[in-house]
Amino acid sequence: MIPGDGIGPELMLHVKEVFREPRRPVSLPSPRQACVPVDFEEVRVSSDAAEDDIQNAIMAIRRNRVALKGLSWCWGVPGPQPRPRGSPHNRPPAPH
């Protein structure tokens, strides 16, 4: 698990809540829990991480063969561009 920046760590807390071991009998699962206990290896990497931290994260991903990544902020990578109102992409489909 790589929480990332911003709301990433909070988001990953909710992911852990969904996957944590139930505190009540399995016959009565919480609607918010998957009842699938997962042992998360948490690797701290943020947008200002050092090269060693990034290499540790890569090694953890290779070792576990899976990763859950939270949000990370990169100054050099542009985000999605908003569409202006009235754009054809924002209109609902025409009825048939």
Z-matrix of the N, CA and C atoms (Angstrom, degrees):
N
C 1 1.439
C 2 1.523 1 107.54
N 3 1.325 2 115.19 1 128.30
C 4 1.460 3 121.92 2 179.12
C 5 1.528 4 106.64 3 -120.32
N 6 1.345 5 118.25 4 96.92
C 7 1.461 6 120.61 5 -174.46
C 8 1.522 7 114.94 6 -60.79
N 9 1.325 8 118.12 7 -38.39
C 10 1.462 9 120.34 8 178.52
C 11 1.513 10 112.97 9 82.84
N 12 1.335 11 116.48 10 -150.16
C 13 1.469 12 123.63 11 -174.96
C 14 1.524 13 110.82 12 -110.03
N 15 1.326 14 115.05 13 177.51
C 16 1.460 15 121.87 14 172.15
C 17 1.513 16 112.89 15 56.58
N 18 1.329 17 116.85 16 -121.74
C 19 1.462 18 120.72 17 -179.16
C 20 1.524 19 112.25 18 -85.64
N 21 1.331 20 117.23 19 -1.24
C 22 1.465 21 121.04 20 -179.34
C 23 1.519 22 113.99 21 -53.33
N 24 1.362 23 119.34 22 -50.06
C 25 1.460 24 119.60 23 179.27
C 26 1.532 25 112.90 24 -60.20
N 27 1.330 26 117.30 25 -40.30
C 28 1.467 27 119.79 26 178.32
C 29 1.531 28 110.51 27 -66.45
N 30 1.303 29 116.88 28 -40.56
C 31 1.457 30 121.56 29 177.37
C 32 1.527 31 111.01 30 -59.44
N 33 1.333 32 116.71 31 -42.70
C 34 1.461 33 120.93 32 -179.56
C 35 1.529 34 112.08 33 -68.07
N 36 1.345 35 118.16 34 -28.54
C 37 1.470 36 120.22 35 173.77
C 38 1.522 37 110.26 36 -61.95
N 39 1.318 38 116.68 37 -40.05
C 40 1.467 39 120.72 38 178.65
C 41 1.531 40 110.84 39 -68.96
N 42 1.318 41 117.27 40 -36.74
C 43 1.469 42 120.73 41 176.46
C 44 1.525 43 109.37 42 -62.23
N 45 1.336 44 116.96 43 -44.48
C 46 1.469 45 120.45 44 178.30
C 47 1.522 46 110.92 45 -61.06
N 48 1.328 47 116.94 46 -38.28
C 49 1.467 48 121.39 47 179.35
C 50 1.529 49 110.69 48 -62.03
N 51 1.312 50 116.39 49 -41.10
C 52 1.469 51 120.02 50 -179.84
C 53 1.524 52 110.93 51 -64.45
N 54 1.334 53 117.25 52 -39.48
C 55 1.458 54 120.95 53 -174.56
C 56 1.525 55 114.72 54 -93.17
N 57 1.318 56 118.42 55 -4.48
C 58 1.466 57 118.79 56 -174.21
C 59 1.526 58 111.72 57 -69.44
N 60 1.314 59 113.95 58 162.46
C 61 1.459 60 120.99 59 179.92
C 62 1.526 61 108.84 60 -67.44
N 63 1.323 62 118.17 61 136.22
C 64 1.467 63 120.36 62 -177.37
C 65 1.526 64 111.38 63 -65.30
N 66 1.327 65 116.31 64 145.54
C 67 1.464 66 122.10 65 177.89
C 68 1.514 67 111.85 66 -94.35
N 69 1.297 68 117.12 67 -0.51
C 70 1.462 69 120.85 68 178.43
C 71 1.511 70 108.80 69 -130.54
N 72 1.312 71 117.49 70 172.43
C 73 1.472 72 119.30 71 -177.24
C 74 1.526 73 112.12 72 -54.49
N 75 1.316 74 115.78 73 142.33
C 76 1.469 75 121.14 74 -178.68
C 77 1.521 76 111.26 75 -60.44
N 78 1.331 77 117.29 76 -26.33
C 79 1.464 78 119.92 77 179.59
C 80 1.530 79 111.61 78 -66.31
N 81 1.340 80 116.78 79 -16.81
C 82 1.457 81 121.03 80 178.70
C 83 1.531 82 110.12 81 -123.46
N 84 1.328 83 118.41 82 65.85
C 85 1.466 84 119.19 83 -177.55
C 86 1.520 85 111.59 84 -68.33
N 87 1.297 86 114.96 85 147.91
C 88 1.457 87 120.74 86 174.97
C 89 1.524 88 108.07 87 -72.84
N 90 1.314 89 118.19 88 142.75
C 91 1.468 90 118.92 89 177.97
C 92 1.526 91 112.43 90 -65.42
N 93 1.341 92 117.32 91 -14.08
C 94 1.464 93 120.74 92 -179.59
C 95 1.518 94 112.53 93 -97.30
N 96 1.333 95 118.48 94 0.97
C 97 1.457 96 120.56 95 -177.51
C 98 1.518 97 110.82 96 -120.10
N 99 1.322 98 115.54 97 140.49
C 100 1.458 99 120.98 98 179.03
C 101 1.523 100 111.31 99 -86.44
N 102 1.342 101 117.68 100 -9.82
C 103 1.473 102 122.65 101 -179.23
C 104 1.524 103 111.34 102 56.99
N 105 1.302 104 116.56 103 34.93
C 106 1.458 105 122.57 104 177.13
C 107 1.526 106 106.32 105 -125.16
N 108 1.346 107 116.87 106 90.10
C 109 1.465 108 117.69 107 -177.55
C 110 1.525 109 111.66 108 -63.50
N 111 1.308 110 115.95 109 129.41
C 112 1.460 111 122.72 110 -179.90
C 113 1.524 112 107.65 111 -124.00
N 114 1.317 113 116.37 112 133.93
C 115 1.456 114 121.40 113 176.59
C 116 1.525 115 107.73 114 -92.82
N 117 1.332 116 116.80 115 100.06
C 118 1.456 117 121.54 116 -176.78
C 119 1.522 118 110.62 117 -81.74
N 120 1.318 119 116.64 118 131.52
C 121 1.457 120 121.72 119 168.45
C 122 1.523 121 105.50 120 -95.10
N 123 1.317 122 116.47 121 115.16
C 124 1.454 123 120.19 122 -175.97
C 125 1.521 124 110.16 123 -95.54
N 126 1.321 125 115.88 124 127.55
C 127 1.461 126 122.60 125 179.79
C 128 1.520 127 107.09 126 -118.77
N 129 1.321 128 116.41 127 122.00
C 130 1.468 129 121.30 128 -178.53
C 131 1.526 130 110.56 129 -86.50
N 132 1.321 131 115.35 130 111.33
C 133 1.462 132 122.00 131 174.95
C 134 1.520 133 106.32 132 -136.93
N 135 1.311 134 116.12 133 131.47
C 136 1.457 135 120.32 134 177.91
C 137 1.524 136 108.93 135 -128.52
N 138 1.314 137 115.66 136 -179.61
C 139 1.464 138 119.38 137 -177.29
C 140 1.524 139 112.71 138 -64.35
N 141 1.328 140 117.43 139 -21.52
C 142 1.467 141 119.96 140 178.97
C 143 1.531 142 111.90 141 -107.20
N 144 1.321 143 116.93 142 26.23
C 145 1.468 144 122.03 143 -177.46
C 146 1.526 145 111.48 144 -69.97
N 147 1.323 146 114.13 145 149.88
C 148 1.463 147 120.60 146 176.21
C 149 1.529 148 109.30 147 -78.17
N 150 1.309 149 116.22 148 162.54
C 151 1.468 150 121.65 149 -179.56
C 152 1.524 151 111.28 150 -58.20
N 153 1.339 152 118.37 151 -37.44
C 154 1.469 153 121.23 152 178.99
C 155 1.523 154 111.54 153 -62.41
N 156 1.349 155 117.20 154 -39.73
C 157 1.464 156 120.78 155 178.50
C 158 1.527 157 110.81 156 -63.88
N 159 1.307 158 116.31 157 -40.44
C 160 1.467 159 120.46 158 179.06
C 161 1.521 160 110.47 159 -66.23
N 162 1.324 161 117.37 160 -41.96
C 163 1.470 162 120.50 161 178.04
C 164 1.528 163 110.96 162 -64.36
N 165 1.346 164 118.22 163 -37.50
C 166 1.469 165 121.03 164 176.04
C 167 1.522 166 110.89 165 -63.03
N 168 1.324 167 116.94 166 -39.30
C 169 1.462 168 120.51 167 177.95
C 170 1.525 169 110.71 168 -65.28
N 171 1.319 170 117.21 169 -42.09
C 172 1.470 171 120.88 170 178.96
C 173 1.524 172 110.40 171 -62.99
N 174 1.336 173 116.99 172 -41.86
C 175 1.472 174 119.90 173 178.09
C 176 1.524 175 111.09 174 -63.76
N 177 1.342 176 117.69 175 -39.29
C 178 1.465 177 121.00 176 178.75
C 179 1.527 178 110.72 177 -64.85
N 180 1.325 179 117.23 178 -39.90
C 181 1.468 180 120.66 179 178.60
C 182 1.523 181 110.22 180 -65.02
N 183 1.310 182 117.26 181 -42.97
C 184 1.473 183 120.09 182 178.51
C 185 1.524 184 111.20 183 -65.22
N 186 1.333 185 117.03 184 -39.38
C 187 1.459 186 121.34 185 -179.19
C 188 1.534 187 111.16 186 -67.35
N 189 1.325 188 117.13 187 -44.15
C 190 1.463 189 121.61 188 -176.53
C 191 1.524 190 113.30 189 -88.62
N 192 1.316 191 116.84 190 -17.65
C 193 1.470 192 124.02 191 -178.99
C 194 1.523 193 113.72 192 62.67
N 195 1.313 194 115.69 193 20.06
C 196 1.465 195 120.61 194 177.92
C 197 1.525 196 108.04 195 -161.21
N 198 1.326 197 116.60 196 153.97
C 199 1.466 198 120.92 197 176.19
C 200 1.521 199 109.36 198 -151.40
N 201 1.309 200 115.11 199 143.68
C 202 1.456 201 122.19 200 169.23
C 203 1.517 202 105.46 201 -111.83
N 204 1.319 203 116.64 202 122.36
C 205 1.455 204 120.42 203 -176.08
C 206 1.514 205 110.06 204 -114.66
N 207 1.332 206 115.26 205 130.41
C 208 1.452 207 121.08 206 172.79
C 209 1.519 208 109.65 207 -80.93
N 210 1.306 209 115.61 208 -166.11
C 211 1.459 210 120.37 209 -178.46
C 212 1.515 211 111.09 210 -79.88
N 213 1.316 212 116.32 211 141.28
C 214 1.460 213 123.04 212 174.48
C 215 1.515 214 108.23 213 -130.22
N 216 1.303 215 115.58 214 144.50
C 217 1.453 216 120.76 215 -178.89
C 218 1.514 217 109.20 216 -104.23
N 219 1.307 218 116.98 217 128.32
C 220 1.465 219 121.87 218 177.11
C 221 1.520 220 107.94 219 -125.46
N 222 1.328 221 116.96 220 121.72
C 223 1.460 222 120.46 221 -178.53
C 224 1.521 223 112.32 222 -65.86
N 225 1.316 224 118.13 223 -31.83
C 226 1.451 225 120.76 224 -175.64
C 227 1.516 226 114.52 225 -85.75
N 228 1.336 227 117.83 226 -4.51
C 229 1.464 228 120.96 227 -177.15
C 230 1.521 229 108.45 228 -109.48
N 231 1.332 230 118.13 229 117.72
C 232 1.463 231 119.55 230 -179.13
C 233 1.525 232 111.37 231 -70.67
N 234 1.318 233 115.79 232 148.09
C 235 1.457 234 121.37 233 177.36
C 236 1.517 235 110.53 234 -86.70
N 237 1.332 236 116.83 235 -176.89
C 238 1.464 237 119.65 236 179.32
C 239 1.526 238 110.21 237 -66.51
N 240 1.303 239 115.81 238 143.56
C 241 1.459 240 121.33 239 -179.98
C 242 1.526 241 109.21 240 -89.53
N 243 1.340 242 118.02 241 131.84
C 244 1.465 243 119.49 242 177.87
C 245 1.520 244 110.46 243 -68.76
N 246 1.308 245 115.37 244 148.46
C 247 1.466 246 120.40 245 178.11
C 248 1.525 247 108.52 246 -94.82
N 249 1.319 248 118.17 247 135.74
C 250 1.469 249 119.28 248 179.39
C 251 1.522 250 111.00 249 -67.99
N 252 1.321 251 115.15 250 150.68
C 253 1.470 252 119.00 251 177.34
C 254 1.520 253 109.21 252 -61.14
N 255 1.305 254 115.73 253 142.84
C 256 1.449 255 120.31 254 -178.76
C 257 1.515 256 113.19 255 88.11
N 258 1.322 257 116.50 256 -3.51
C 259 1.460 258 120.41 257 177.74
C 260 1.523 259 108.64 258 -65.08
N 261 1.328 260 118.83 259 143.05
C 262 1.466 261 120.52 260 179.64
C 263 1.525 262 112.42 261 -59.55
N 264 1.334 263 117.25 262 -23.61
C 265 1.462 264 119.72 263 -179.65
C 266 1.520 265 112.48 264 -77.15
N 267 1.343 266 118.24 265 -14.98
C 268 1.460 267 121.78 266 -179.23
C 269 1.523 268 112.64 267 -97.93
N 270 1.321 269 117.24 268 -8.03
C 271 1.461 270 120.22 269 -177.52
C 272 1.522 271 110.77 270 -81.58
N 273 1.341 272 117.10 271 145.03
C 274 1.470 273 119.01 272 175.77
C 275 1.521 274 110.00 273 -67.70
N 276 1.327 275 117.18 274 154.44
C 277 1.468 276 119.54 275 179.71
C 278 1.524 277 111.19 276 -63.45
N 279 1.318 278 115.46 277 146.53
C 280 1.466 279 121.01 278 179.25
C 281 1.521 280 109.59 279 -70.16
N 282 1.348 281 117.86 280 141.30
C 283 1.475 282 119.98 281 177.80
C 284 1.523 283 110.60 282 -67.48
N 285 1.306 284 115.64 283 148.97
C 286 1.474 285 121.16 284 -178.82
C 287 1.489 286 111.29 285 -88.13
